[in-house]
Each structure stands twice: as C-alpha cells, then as structure tokens.
Amino acid sequence: MSKLTVLQKEALLRGINQIPVNLIKKKIDAGEFTIDECLENGLDSSKIEEIQLLEIEEASTKKKMEEDQDFYNKINNDEIIIQEIQRALIDGRVTEEGLLNNTEIDEELLKRILGYSKQFHPSENNDVPLIDGTDVFFFGKSESGKSCVLASIFTYAENQGIFVDNMVSIKGINYKNLLVRELKNGILPDATQATEEAVTYITTELHLNEEVNPLNFVEMSGEFFSAAAKDPSYWENTIDAHGYLSNSNKKLLFFIVDYNMYNEGEFNDATQDQEINLILSQLDLYEKALKNTYCIYIIVNKSDKFPEDVVDKNAFAKDFFIENFRGVYKNLKIKQEKHGFELRSFHFSTGEFILKNSYLKAINSECPKTVIDSISKQAARKKSKGWFSKVFSTTEEL
C-alpha cells in the first residue's frame, strides 16, 4: 500500500470520527498518523478507549502466542512431562490443533495424552505364606526403577503367555495386572510407600521350554530401604517380612542399580551402594536365605542412557558396576565364597521414553526376555554342595 499524501492524511484526520476504530489503529501502527494528531482533530473519547482496549487485546494475544511457542519448544526439546501437557489441554492453555501443528505430537500420541490416567499403587501387605517354588526378590533404592523392571518383566511374560497366575496372592496379582495395564499404555509406576507393610508378593507359574516352575516374586519398597538407611530401627523384623527370606525355598536376589541416578550425582540421603550394602549386611542375619540363594543378579537399569558407542551393553554394565560399586562388589564376593551362589549382571532398559522420561513410547522386549530366560534356568537347576562359580566371569546364561 502506497504512503498517504499530505492531502489524503488531512482528509482522513478531518473525518477521523467516521473511520472505524480498527482502521484508525492500523494507521497509527503503520505510522501514517499519530494518536496526538487524531486528538487534535477531535477524536472522540469513546474511540480512544476502544483503541486502548485493542492495544491491550493485541498485547495479550502476542503474549499468549509467545507463551504457546515457548510451551511447544519445550515439548519438542523434551522438557515437559505428559501430565503437564494434559493439564494444559484441560485448562485450555493450549489446543489440540496447536499441539498437532507445532510439535512432534501426532494424533495417536495426542489420544494417549488425553486419556492418560494414573492409578494409585497401594502398598500390598501379603501376609500369606509363600508357596513351594523359587522366590525372586527385588531390592533397590527409591526411584531406581525397580517397579518398572518388574512391570517390564510381567508385561513381556503376559504378551508371550508364559506366566500363569496363582490366585494364592490375589493382592499381588491385582498389583501386577495394574503394572502391566499401565505400562502398555506408556505409564510408569509410581514409587511405593515407605512402610513396614510395603511388601508385594506375586505368585505365578513360569511355563517355558516345556517346563513349569512356580515363582514367588517379592518386591519390597525402595522408599522403605531409604528410610532404613537413615534410621536402622526400621529394619527390625521387617526385611524378613512374614518369614519370606527365611523359608526353605530356592531364592534369586535381584539388586537394581540406576545408571542414570549414579551419573547425575547422589547428593541427598544415602547413595545406592550404601543402601545395597545395608541390605547385604541385613541378609547376614538370615543364613538360611543366603544358603538357599542360587543367584544374585545386579541389574544396571536405564541402559538406554549408556553412551551411544557402547556395543556390548552387558559387558559395559558389568564394568560399570565393578568400577563404581567396589564396596558392594567386594561384599558380594565375600558372601559368594561362603554360600556358593552364582553372581550375574545384566543391563536393562524398559524402552524408549519421550516427554522428559514420563511416557514410554516403545517397550523393550529383549531385556525382560533375557531376565526371564535366566530365571527359568536357575529355577530348573540344582545347586551342588560346595559349588561356586567365578565372580562375573560371564553374563551368558547357564
């Protein structure tokens, strides 16, 4: 549009009150005349107020666009969790169309975000005795991903149809089903409560390689062990909840180590190695438990955070543990020499995460398969008197 001539400008100003307010505003914004010139030519006070309202509205719109773009950028940079996106949609701060047009979110993921819902995971105190079979214990510091590892194992087993539930532990079965249902929807388990009753017992049968092996999965709250690291009185009669450790069943002990937690630095409370050593020291009080332990596993979790050039992730996980958890490693060697259990390490990743690690986009099946295959072989074998294998000689199956 060509610039106004002097005569055109004078004509417009003389009839300023006949011009629509939005057009006056455009002329002022374009620098074709000023608000003072409009006032000099008798601009009505009502129109001045309308112009001021337009300015406020435009400033608000501009600010909203900037805020929206900042929100979209954070999503694309993986800086916002899924719950925050859902809340923004519910509150009307962003729109579905805006997310689809300005972020990497597609229609399928948008549907998942809209339907995202977490259920409370109660601490299930199963006070029924463990049935005859192999007891599989999971220990780990709070937020190490212990529940995620379990959820991954159960999800893989359900997809393969190799676990047959035993309703003896109905509370545990309900908990297991909740973990599987949520993981399939990309939802990660919340932390379990730090109470003496936070013991989850899940009984199932493993049907694999033409063999049937009864398994008792026992998960104890990582938050409980963190609390016990601060106050040892928490330990009294609780690590052997309901006699689960001191029974005569064959035992497999899994210790979950969080690779990412270690690398980011553990500055609050006890570190992972301190808490694991605390657990190991308590196990000394239950000679029967270690005597009946066939294998202790070190699971280096969140291996998706390993350096990109790592080829053999199991070898990297083993070296990482030996180098950075030397006290735990030595403690395990001493106990292995005394009790003759096998010691093994595996890397583990639940899958591919997005939205600041709050949503599981793709489930990893390789890691839970490796763990289940090893459990199957351990459950089927017999432990020879005086037998013990070389510490960390291999991460291959028996």
N, C-alpha and C positions, 0 to 999 in steps of 0.2 A: 504494500500500500504506500502511495506517494505521500510525502510530507505535506501538511496543511500550509496553504499560502496565508499570508497575513490577513487578507480579506476573509478567507474561509474561517480562520480562527476567530476573528472579530464577530462574524455572523453567528458562529456556534455559541460564543460566550454571551451574546445579546439574548439568545433564546435558550440559555442554559437550563432553565426550569422545565422546558418542553422536551429535553433529551432524557431518555431512560437512564436510571441510575447506573446500571451495569455498563452502559456505553461511556458515561462520564468517567467511571472508574478506569475503564480501559484506556481512555485518552490521557488521564492523569498518569497511569502506569507507563504509558508509552512516551511520556514527556512532552506531549503536544500542547498541554497547558497545565497549570498548577492549581492546587486547591485554593491558594490565595487569590488567583485570578478569577476563579469561579465565585468566591465570596465577594470580590469587588464588583462583580456583575449581578449580585443579588441572589445567589444560590440559596434556596430555602433551607431552613434549619432541619426540616424533616429529611431532606435529601442528604444532608451532611451526616445525620445519624445513620441513614441507610448505607452510606459509603463506609462509615466506621464499622458497621456490622459486617459488611462484605469483607473488609480488611481482616477483622477478627476471624471470620469463617475461613478465609483463604489461609491465614496463618495456621489455623487449627488443622486444615486439610493438609498443608505442607508438612506440619509436624507429624501428623498421622502417617503420611506416606514415608517419611524418613524413619519413623519407628517400625513400620511394616517392613521396610527394606532391611533395616538392621536385624529384625527378627528372622527374615528369610536368609540373610547372610549367615546368621548363627546356626541355622538349621543346616545349610549347605556346608558349613565348616565343622559340623558335628559337635556343636557346643550346647545343644539344648536336648533335654530328655523328653521322652514321648509323653509323659504326664503333663509337662508344661505346654506342649503343643495342643494336647486335648483340652486343657483348661482355657487356652487362648481361643480355641474354636467355640467352646461352650459360652465363654464370656463375650463373644462377638468381637474380640480384638483383632482376629484375622478371619478370613473367609476360606471356604474350601477351594473356590476358584483361585484365590490369591496364592494358596499353597501349591496348587497344581501348575500354575503359570510361572511361579517364581522360585520354586525349589525342586530338589530331586525327588520329591514325594510323588508317587504315581497313584492311580485310582485304587489299586489293591492295597497299598500301604495306608492310604487315607482311610479306607474302610476299617483297617486294623486299628488305626489311631482312634477313630470314632467309637469303636467297640471295645477299646482297651479297658479292662477292669481287673483289679487285683482283689483276691480274697485273703482274709486274714489267715495266717498259718498258725493254728494253736499249737502249743507245746503238748504233745500227746504222751501222757504218762501211761505206758502199757505195763501193768503190774502182773500180767500173766507170765508163767514160766516159758522160756524158750523151748521149742520142740527139738527133738533129736535132729541133728544135721550139722551144717557148717555155719558158725557165727561170723558175720562180716561186720566189723566195727569201723566207723568213720570218725576220725578225730581231726580237729583243725581250729585255728584261730578264727575269731569272729571276722566275717566278711572275706574269708579266704576262698569262698566259692564251694564249700563243702556240699551244701544243699543243691547247688547247680550241678555238681558232679553226679550226685545221686539221681537228680531229675533226668540227666542225660542218659545214665545207665538204664533207668526204668523206661524211658521213652524208647530207646533203641530196642530193649527187650520186648516191649509191647508191639512195636512195629514188626519185629521178627517172629512174634508169637512163641517165645521161648520161656516166658515166665508164666506159671500157673499159680494164682493166688491161693493162699491158705487162710480161711476166714478166722483162724485162731486169733490173729492180731487185727481185728476189724478196724480199730482206730488207726493203726499203721497203714492198712490197705487204703483207707479213705484219704489219708495224708499223701500216700504215693500217687493215688489217682488224681488228686488235686495238682501235684507237681507236674505230672505228665500232661494233664489238660492245659495247664498254663504254659508250659514250655512249648507245646505245639502251637500255641498262639503267640509265641515270641515273648512271653512274660517270664521274668526271672524271679526265683523265690526270694522272699524277704528273709531277714535274719530271724533265727529262733530266739525265744526268750531265755534270759539267764536265770533259770530256776533249777532247783534240785530235781524237779519233776520233768524237766525238758528232755525226756528220753523217748525216742521214737523207735518202735520195734515193728519191723515189717517181715512177715513170713511168706515165703513163696517157694516154688519148686522150679529149678532150672532144668529144662528139657533141651539137651544139646548133645550132639554126637552119639545119639542112641543111648544116652544115659540120663537118669533122673537123679538130681541132687537137691535135697531140701536145704534151703538157705534162710538164715535169720539175719536180716540187715538191722543193725543197731546204730542210730545216729544220736549223738549227744550234742547239746547246744555248744557252739563255739563261744557264745557270749558267756556261758557258764564257766568255761575254762579261763576266759579273760578275767572274769571276776575272781576266780580262784587264784590267779596269779597275783592279785592284789591282796587277797585275804585267804590264806591257806585253810581257814576253818570251813570254807565252802566244800572242801574235799571230803570231810568226814562222812564215811559210809555212802558216798554218792557216786564215785567213779565206778563202783561195782553195783550200780543200781539194780535192785531186785536179784542180785546174785548172777547177773548175766555174764560177768567176766570170770567168775569162779566156778562155773559149772564145768562139766567134763567134755563138752562139745569141742570139736576141732575149730580153730579160730584163725581168721585172717584179719590183720590190723592195717587199716589204711590211714596214712597221715597226709593231709592235704597241705601243700606248700604253695603260697601265692607268689608267683614270679613277679607280677606287676607290683604288688604291695611292697616286696623287698626292694625293687629298683626305685620306687618313688620315695622310699625312706620311711622307717617306722619310728616316729618320734613320740607318739602317745602310748602310754601303757607299756606292757611287756611286748617284746618282739616275738616273732614266730618261733625262732629257735629256743627262746626262753620258755615259751609256753609248751612247746613239744617236749622239751627236757623235763618240764614239770610233770607232764603226763607220764613220760617214761619212768620217772622216779616213783610215781604212784603205782605203776604196774609192778614194781619190785615187791610190793606188799601182797601181790596175788601170784604166788609162784605157780599155782595151777594154771592160771591164764597163760603165762608165757610158756609153760611146759607143753600146753596144748596148741600153741601158736605154730602154724605151719609156714606162714609167710608174713613178713611185714613189708608193706608197699609204701614207697614215697611217690606221691603223685604231684608233679610240678604243674600246677594249674595255670591257665591263661597263656598257654604256649603260643597262641596267636599273636602275642606281644614279643615273641622271640625275634632277634634280628632277622631281616629278610633273607640274608645269605646262608642261614642255617639249613643244611641238607638233612642231616640225621638228628631229628628232634629228640629222640630218646637218649642219644649219646650226649647231646647238649644239656638235657635236663639232668642227667646223671652227674656230669661235670659241674654244672651249676650248683647242685646240692652239695657235693663233696667239698667244693671250694668255699662256699658261703655259709654252710651249716656244719662246720667242723666239729663243734661240741656235740651236736645231735648224732653226727656220723660216728664219732668215737663211742658214744654211749650205746648206740645200736650194735657196734662191733663187739663190745664187751658182753652185751646181753646175748648176742648170737653165738659167741663162743661157749657160753654157759648153757643155753637152751636149745641150740641147734636148729633154729628156724631159718628159712631162706629169706634173703633180702633182695628186693627188686625195686626198680624205679621206672616210671613211665611219664611221658609228657601227657598233658590233657588240655583240650580246648572244647568248650561247649559248642562253639560255632562262630559264625560271622555276626558281629554286633554293629549296630548303627545307632544314631541318635544318642551320642555320648554314652555308649555301652548300656543303654536302658532297654534296647529292643533286640531280640535275636532274630536276625533276618534269615539265616540258614543254619540248620542243626548239623553238627559234625557227627558222623556215624562211625568213623574209623576209631576214634579214641575209646568210646564205650565198648565197641566190639573187642578191642584188644584187652580191656579190663575183664570183660565177661568171659572171654576165652581163657584167660589166666585163672580166674576164679573157678571155672569148670574143671580145669586140670588139677588145681590144688584140692578141690573138693573130692576128686576121684582117687587121689593117690594116698599112699600110706607113708608115714614117717618112720624111717628106720632108726633103731636105737643108736645113739651116738653120731647120727648123721649131721653134717652141716656143710653148706656149700661156700665157695669163695665169695667174699663180700663184693657185690657189684661186679662180678666177673662178666656178666652179660645181661641184656634186657630181653633176650629171646625167651620164648615160652619153654616150659619143661617138656 
